[in-house]
Amino acid sequence: MKMVKITVLKCAWHEDLVEKYASPGLRPCDYHQPGQVYYSNGWQKPEGMCDNAWKSMMEYAMTLAHGGGNFYNGELKDQKAFIASCNDGFRPVSFLLEATEDEAPIFM
């Protein structure tokens, strides 16, 4: 298995949805910031990553770790990469997952 590099690309904030639907006091995501980098062996959530973000990408991380790719029939320029976003409709975070050449340790 290969290690998977996970980079935070963008943290969005949908103010119009927040104003209309969110409870007072909701703030932008405080788990992630653009430029943060995590590594996964494909099956373990990286330390410090939001649980919901991991749930949105874990099957793709596992596929990349095992040498798979070509998601969405070639729509991505890099066939060994994937763009994932967490499922928070108010403050979604976008991530870039990339297979690395580094072998994942059996236990992390």
N, C-alpha and C positions, 0 to 999 in steps of 0.2 A: 504494500500500500504506500501511496505517496502522501506527503503533507499537503494540506490545502491552505493557501493564504487567503485571508478574508480582510478586505480593506473597506472601511466606511467611506463611501463616496459623497453622500449628501444627506442632510437632515432637513426634512421639509416641515413646514408649519402651516396648516390650512386654517388661517385666522377666521375666514368666513364660516367654516364648519364649527370651529370652536365657539364663536360667538352665538351661533344658532343652537348648538346641541350639547355642548360640554358644561359640566358643573363649573361654577366659579372657582378660579384658582388654578385651573389646569395650566401647566407650563410645557415648553418644548421638551423633547426627550433629554433626560439627564444621564442616560447610560452611554450614549455614543456621541462622538464628535468626528467631523470629516478628517480623514487622514489616519485615524486609529487603525492599527493592524493587529489581527489575531491569526493564530494558526490552529488548525484542527487536524487530527488524524483521520477525519472523515466520519467518525461515529461519536466523538465526545465534544460536547459544547465547550468552546474555549472559556476559560475563566474570565469573568467580568462581562460576558455577553448577556444581553437580555434574553430571557427564556422564549419570549414570543418571536424575537428575531431569529433565534436558532431554529425554532419550529418551522419557520418559513423557508429555511434553506438546507436543513439537515439531509434531506434525500439527495440534493444536488451535490453537497459536500461529499457524501458517501460515494456517489457515482464518480466524481472527479478523483477521489482518493484511489479508486479501483481502476483508473485508466479510461473511464468512459467520458463522454462529452457529446458534442454536436447537438446541443439542446435546441429546440424549436427549428429543426430542419435547416440549419445553416444561417439563421438570422443574425447570429453573433459573428463578428470578425474572427475571434479566437475560439476555435472549436473546443479548447480545453479551459473555457471560462464560462461563468454564468453571472448574471445580474439578478440579485434577489432584493426584495423589499419586505420589511416587517409588515404586519397586518394592522398597524395602528392607523386608523383613518384620519385622525387629527394631526399626527406627527410622524408620518412614515419615514423610515431610514432606509436608504439604498446602499447595498453592499456589492462589491466585486469579489467573486470567488474564483481563484485560479489554482490549477494543479501546479505543484512545484516538482522539481526533480529530486527533492530530498525524501528519503525513505522515512516513513512514520515509524516511531518506536512501537513495539508491541504494547507496552504499557506506558501511559503518560501520567 
